[in-house]
Amino acid sequence: MNKSITIEEAQLKVDDWIKTFGVRYFSELTNMAILTEEVGELARIIARKYGDQSFKQTDLEYNMADEMADVLWVLICLANQTGVNLSEAFDKNMQKKTDRDSHRHLNNEKLIT
């Protein structure tokens, strides 16, 4: 199943899954805690793969793409239950970054190497 979907489609798919299999959304506070946990699992993989930490045997079971998908899933849950259209929010955020940073990084010597 390598079909690309839009952010809006992802929000609908998650909502449909929750209503079909998940009974209901966890509370926003619970989902925020779960999001933090999932980001931590992703950070663990990145710290070992790209950072200075060594892998432990138990780290080998983690899959970076799957952990990123877990982060995305919970973020979508939070967006759905708080009424945030992530597609609109992303577009607005990209415009904000463009307006604010369109020239900011071009002369940053730390980035130009």
NORPE-V163071 format. One record per backbone hydrogen bond with DSSP energy under -0.5 kcal/mol. CO is the residue of the C=O (numbers start at 0). NH is the residue of the N-H. E is the energy in kcal/mol with one decimal. If there is no record, write none. Layout:
CO/NH/E
CO/NH/E
This chain:
5/9/-2.1
6/10/-2.4
7/11/-2.0
8/12/-2.7
9/13/-2.5
10/14/-2.1
11/15/-2.7
12/16/-2.4
13/17/-2.8
14/18/-2.4
15/19/-1.8
16/20/-3.6
16/21/-1.3
17/21/-0.6
17/22/-0.5
21/23/-2.7
26/30/-2.8
27/31/-2.2
28/32/-2.0
29/33/-2.5
30/34/-2.6
31/35/-2.1
32/36/-2.1
33/37/-2.7
34/38/-2.6
35/39/-2.0
36/40/-1.9
37/41/-2.1
38/42/-2.7
39/43/-2.1
40/44/-1.6
41/45/-2.4
42/46/-2.8
43/47/-1.5
44/48/-2.9
45/49/-2.8
45/50/-1.0
46/52/-1.2
55/58/-1.3
55/59/-0.7
56/59/-1.0
57/60/-0.7
58/61/-1.6
62/66/-2.5
63/67/-2.4
64/68/-2.2
65/69/-2.1
66/70/-2.1
67/71/-2.5
68/72/-2.7
69/73/-2.2
70/74/-2.3
71/75/-2.6
72/76/-2.3
73/77/-2.5
74/78/-2.4
75/79/-3.0
76/80/-2.5
77/81/-1.2
78/82/-0.7
78/83/-2.5
79/82/-0.8
82/84/-0.5
83/85/-1.0
84/88/-2.6
85/89/-2.8
86/90/-2.2
87/91/-2.4
88/92/-2.3
89/93/-2.7
90/94/-2.0
91/95/-2.3
92/96/-2.5
93/97/-2.4
94/98/-2.9
95/99/-2.4
96/100/-3.1
97/101/-1.4
100/104/-0.8
102/105/-0.6
102/106/-0.5
104/107/-1.4
106/108/-0.8
107/110/-1.5
107/111/-1.3
110/112/-1.2
